Amino acid sequence: MVNTASVTDKPIQIRVFPKRLLQPETAEKLLNEIDQTKGVIRMLLNGKNLPRKVTCGPGTGADVNHPDRMIINVGGCAFELHIIVGEVIVEVENESAMEDVKKACERALPFPFEFKRGHFIKRRPTLTDYGKYGFRSKTDERINLEDERILGLIDPHAKAETNLCVIDTEKK
């Protein structure tokens, strides 16, 4: 990944919090608008879980056919939504990219949203990252990590493989 920001500049993290939960079509439109913005490093989706099976009650084990559990395409990468999108966290290289992301959100969302700058994704390896990718220590180099963008994105409570879509930066 090529970073055009200077060495002293840290990436900026933004939380886009729509006033409504997003339908899959709206989420796909928003993510594609953000993805087309120059300077975007990574995105993280948060929201309510859409389970595949009923976990408790009289219908335990029955399939849940939720209409919002759809396959969406973002930047040429197709993946199934396992959540109802409630917020999107975006990491960008600099201030100008932050403004471009805000404009992309205004184009894609027909309703109000919160746009907040802050620290939402971990920037250094977590204990879960250590367990998954095998870091030696805080000062040593990474052993099995091909792309730094996945740091801090592993869900330690996930029972199955996480839904992670890495889009090649050379295609952008």
Order of alpha helices (4+ residues) and beta strands (2+ residues): beta-alpha-beta-beta-beta-beta-alpha-beta-alpha
